[in-house]
C-alpha cells in the first residue's frame, strides 16, 4: 500500500487505517531487525503526509553522500559536533536525526535541537515529521531530554522513532509511543525484492540478509568475504583447531585498519557462530553454504558449551563498543579465553 515498500503488510495496513480515519498517533515506534525497512517506511509515510518524496528520500542514511557525511564527522572534535548537531533536512518539514560520532550515539545536543525545532510551525501544510533513527542509541541524558518532548509534543509534530530492540529504551519512552514490530521478510518476499532490484548473486544475498532487504541490497560481498575469512581464522584458533600464531597476522591487519569498525567483524562472527550451532545440533539451514565443509569440520571439534560461551563473550565485546575498545586486544583476549 506504500509505494515501493516490501513486506510487513500488517504494519502498513495498520498505518493505512490510521490515515484513513485521520487518527495517526503523534508518536510512533518502529522496532525490528536491521534493514527490514523501519526508516524506509517512515520516509514513505512522510511522503504521504507531506508530498515531495524526492526530497525526503535524499535523507536516506544509506546513500553514499550521507554515509560520507556521517563518516567525516567521526573525525570532528566532540565540541565541534556539539556545536553543530547532526540532522538531515532536505525537505523543510521532514527532519532525520541519526547516530553521530565515532561511537554512533544520539547525543543530548541533538535532542535539545529536536526540542527547539519542534516548536516551529510547518513550512507548508499542517504537519512536521521528525525521524529519530536508532533511538536505542541515545545515551541516558539524551533519552531523558527526548522524554520532555514526548510528554507534550506540539499539535503539528509527528515523531517516528526506530530501534532494533524496543526494550533497550526507557519504559517511559516506550509507553508514550504506538509500537509497530517489523519482522524479517519471508523467503518469497526476499526473492521478489532481489529480483526487482536486479542484484547479483541473489541466492547468497538472500541467505546472508536473513529477511532484511536493506542488508541484501547494501551487502558488499567482497568486504564480507574478507571479514569472514578473518573471523574464521579467529574461531579455528579459539577452538584449538589452529595455532594461535595463525591468528597473529590477521589480528594485526585488523588493528591497522582505520576504516573498518570492530562492529562489522562482530556481525560476521555472530553469523559464523549461528552456523556452527546449527551444524552442531543438526537443525536448520546455515547462511554460509559456500564454506559448509570448513564449518562442519569446526563444528565437529567444539561442544555446545563452547559455542554458548563464545556467544556470551562476543555479546560482552559488543556491549563495550561504545567505550571505544581496542579491536586487536578485544579479539586476542577472546581467543585466549576460549582456547582455555
C-alpha positions in Angstrom: 0.0 0.0 0.0 3.0 2.3 0.4 4.7 2.6 -2.9 8.0 0.7 -3.3 7.9 -0.8 0.2 8.3 -4.6 0.7 7.0 -6.8 3.4 5.3 -6.3 6.8 1.8 -5.9 5.4 0.3 -5.9 8.9 2.2 -2.7 9.7 1.3 -0.9 6.5 -2.3 -1.9 6.8 -2.5 -0.5 10.4 -0.9 2.8 9.2 -3.3 2.9 6.3 -6.3 2.6 8.7 -4.9 5.3 10.9 -4.5 7.6 7.9 -8.0 6.8 6.5 -9.6 7.5 9.9 -7.4 10.6 10.5 -6.2 9.1 13.7 -2.5 8.9 13.2 -0.6 8.9 16.5 1.8 11.7 17.1 4.5 9.3 18.3 5.3 6.0 16.6 7.9 3.4 17.5 9.1 1.2 14.7 11.2 -1.7 16.0 12.8 -4.8 14.4 16.0 -6.2 13.0 18.4 -4.1 11.0 17.5 -3.5 7.3 13.8 -4.6 7.4 12.5 -1.1 6.3 11.8 0.8 9.5 13.3 4.1 8.4 12.2 3.5 4.8 8.6 3.2 5.9 9.0 6.4 8.0 10.0 8.2 4.8 7.2 6.7 2.8 4.8 7.8 5.5 6.3 11.2 5.4 5.8 11.4 1.7 2.1 10.5 2.1 1.6 13.3 4.6 3.9 16.0 3.2 4.4 15.2 -0.5 7.7 15.7 -2.4 9.1 12.2 -1.8 12.1 13.0 -3.9 13.3 15.4 -1.2 12.6 13.1 1.7 14.4 10.2 0.0 17.6 12.3 -0.2 17.9 11.9 3.5 18.2 8.1 3.3 21.2 7.3 5.6 22.3 4.5 3.3 23.0 6.9 0.4 26.8 7.4 -0.3 26.8 11.2 0.3 25.1 10.8 3.7 27.4 7.9 4.7 30.3 10.2 3.8 28.9 13.0 6.0 28.5 10.7 8.9 32.0 9.2 8.5 33.6 12.6 8.2 32.0 13.8 11.4 33.7 11.0 13.3 37.0 12.9 12.9 35.5 16.1 14.4 36.1 17.0 18.0 33.2 16.4 20.4 33.0 20.2 20.9 32.5 20.8 17.1 29.8 18.1 16.9 28.0 19.6 19.9 28.0 23.0 18.2 26.6 21.5 15.0 24.2 18.6 15.9 23.8 16.1 13.1 20.5 16.2 11.3 19.3 15.8 7.7 16.5 18.0 6.4 16.4 18.3 2.6 12.6 18.6 3.0 11.8 21.5 5.2 9.2 19.6 7.2 10.9 16.2 7.4 14.0 16.1 9.7 16.1 13.0 10.4 18.2 12.7 13.5 20.9 10.0 13.2 23.6 8.5 15.5 26.7 10.6 15.4 30.4 10.5 16.3 32.8 7.6 16.5 30.5 5.8 19.0 27.5 6.4 16.8 25.2 7.7 19.5 22.2 10.0 19.7 23.5 12.8 21.9 21.9 15.4 24.1 22.8 18.3 21.6 20.6 16.5 19.0 17.7 16.0 21.4 17.9 19.6 22.5 18.0 20.7 18.9 14.9 18.5 18.3 13.1 20.1 21.2 13.8 23.6 19.9 12.9 22.7 16.3 9.7 21.0 17.3 8.2 24.4 18.2 8.5 25.8 14.7 5.3 25.6 12.6 5.3 23.6 9.3 6.7 25.3 6.2 3.6 24.1 4.3 0.6 22.1 5.4 -0.3 21.1 8.9 2.4 18.7 10.0 6.1 18.4 10.6 7.7 14.9 10.9 10.8 14.1 12.8 12.6 10.7 12.4 14.9 9.6 15.2 16.8 6.7 13.6 18.3 4.2 16.0 16.8 5.9 19.1 18.0 3.0 21.1 21.5 4.5 20.7 20.5 7.6 22.7 22.6 8.0 25.8 20.9 8.4 29.2 20.9 12.2 29.1 19.6 12.4 25.5 16.9 9.9 26.3 15.7 12.0 29.3 15.8 15.1 27.2 13.8 13.4 24.5 11.2 12.4 27.0 10.3 16.0 27.7 9.3 16.4 24.0 7.3 13.2 24.1 5.3 14.3 27.1 3.9 17.4 25.4 4.5 17.3 21.6 3.2 20.3 19.6 0.0 19.5 17.8 1.7 19.7 14.4 4.5 17.3 15.2 4.7 13.6 14.3 7.6 11.8 15.9 8.8 8.5 14.4 11.5 6.5 16.3 13.3 3.4 15.1 15.0 0.8 17.2 16.3 -2.7 16.8 15.0 -3.7 20.3 12.3 -1.6 21.8 13.2 -2.9 25.2 16.5 -1.1 25.1 14.5 2.1 25.5 13.4 3.7 28.8 9.9 2.3 29.7 8.7 5.9 29.9 9.6 6.4 26.2 8.0 3.2 25.1 4.8 4.0 27.0 4.4 7.2 25.1 4.6 5.7 21.6 2.4 3.4 19.5 4.6 0.4 18.8 5.0 -1.4 15.5 7.2 -4.5 15.1 8.8 -5.2 11.8 9.5 -8.8 11.1 12.1 -10.2 8.7 10.7 -10.8 5.2 9.6 -14.2 4.1 11.8 -16.0 1.5 9.4 -15.4 -1.3 9.2 -11.7 -0.5 13.0 -11.5 -0.4 13.2 -13.3 -3.8 10.8 -10.8 -5.3 12.8 -7.9 -3.8 16.2 -9.1 -5.0 14.7 -9.8 -8.5 13.1 -6.4 -8.7 16.4 -4.7 -7.7 18.4 -6.9 -10.2 21.0 -7.7 -7.5 24.0 -10.0 -8.3 24.4 -13.4 -6.5 20.8 -13.4 -5.4 20.8 -16.7 -3.6 23.8 -15.8 -1.5 22.4 -12.3 -0.7 19.1 -13.8 0.4 20.8 -16.3 2.7 23.1 -13.7 4.3 20.4 -11.0 4.6 18.2 -13.2 6.8 15.0 -11.4 5.7 16.4 -7.9 5.6 16.0 -6.3 2.2 18.2 -3.4 3.3 21.1 -5.7 4.1 20.6 -7.7 0.8 20.9 -4.5 -1.2 23.8 -2.9 0.7 25.9 -6.0 1.3 29.4 -5.7 -0.1 30.1 -9.4 -0.7 33.8 -8.8 -1.3 34.2 -7.0 2.0 32.1 -9.6 3.8 34.2 -12.4 2.5 37.4 -10.7 3.7 35.9 -10.2 7.2 34.6 -13.7 7.2 38.0 -15.2 6.4 39.4 -13.3 9.3 36.7 -14.4 11.7 37.1 -18.0 10.6 40.8 -17.9 11.4 39.8 -16.5 14.8 37.3 -19.3 15.5 39.8 -22.0 14.5 42.4 -20.6 16.8 39.9 -20.2 19.6 38.7 -23.8 19.2 42.3 -25.1 19.2 41.9 -26.3 15.6 44.7 -24.0 14.5 47.7 -22.5 16.4 47.4 -19.0 17.9 50.2 -17.9 15.6 47.9 -18.3 12.6 45.7 -15.5 14.1 48.5 -13.0 14.8 49.0 -11.5 11.3 45.2 -11.4 10.8 44.7 -9.6 14.1 47.5 -7.2 13.3 45.9 -6.4 10.0 42.5 -5.7 11.6 44.2 -3.5 14.2 45.9 -1.4 11.5 42.7 -0.8 9.6 41.3 2.6 10.4 38.2 2.4 8.1 36.7 -0.8 9.4 35.0 -0.9 12.8 35.0 -3.8 15.2 31.3 -3.9 15.0 31.5 -5.1 11.3 33.6 -8.1 12.3 31.4 -9.0 15.2 28.3 -9.2 12.9 30.2 -11.7 10.8 31.3 -13.6 13.9 27.7 -13.9 15.1 26.7 -15.3 11.7 29.5 -17.9 11.9 28.6 -18.9 15.4 25.0 -19.3 14.4 26.0 -21.6 11.6 28.3 -23.6 13.9 25.4 -24.1 16.3 23.0 -25.3 13.6 25.6 -27.7 12.2 26.5 -28.9 15.7 22.8 -29.6 16.6 21.9 -30.8 13.1 19.0 -28.4 12.7 18.2 -25.5 10.3 19.8 -24.1 7.2 23.1 -22.3 7.5 23.8 -19.0 5.8 27.4 -19.5 4.7 26.7 -22.5 2.5 29.8 -21.9 0.3 32.1 -22.7 3.3 30.0 -25.5 4.7 32.8 -28.1 4.7 35.1 -25.9 6.8 32.3 -25.1 9.2 31.3 -28.8 9.5 34.9 -29.7 10.4 35.0 -26.9 13.0 31.6 -27.9 14.4 32.9 -31.4 15.0 35.7 -30.1 17.2 33.7 -28.0 19.6 31.0 -28.6 22.2 27.7 -26.8 22.7 29.0 -25.2 25.9 31.9 -23.7 23.9 29.6 -22.2 21.4 27.4 -20.8 24.1 30.4 -19.3 25.9 31.6 -17.8 22.6 28.3 -16.0 22.0 28.3 -14.7 25.6 31.8 -13.3 25.2 31.0 -11.7 21.9 27.9 -10.1 23.5 30.2 -8.6 26.1 32.5 -7.2 23.5 29.5 -5.7 21.6 28.3 -4.0 24.8 31.8 -2.5 25.2 31.9 -1.0 21.7 30.7 2.4 22.9 33.7 2.6 25.2 36.0 2.7 22.1 37.9 -0.5 23.0 40.9 -1.6 21.1 40.0 -4.1 18.3 43.1 -6.3 18.5 43.2 -6.5 22.3 39.5 -7.5 22.5 39.8 -10.2 19.9 43.1 -11.6 21.2 41.5 -11.8 24.7 38.5 -13.6 23.2 40.7 -16.3 21.6 42.9 -16.8 24.7 39.8 -17.3 26.9 38.1 -19.7 24.6 41.2 -21.7 24.0 41.4 -22.3 27.7 
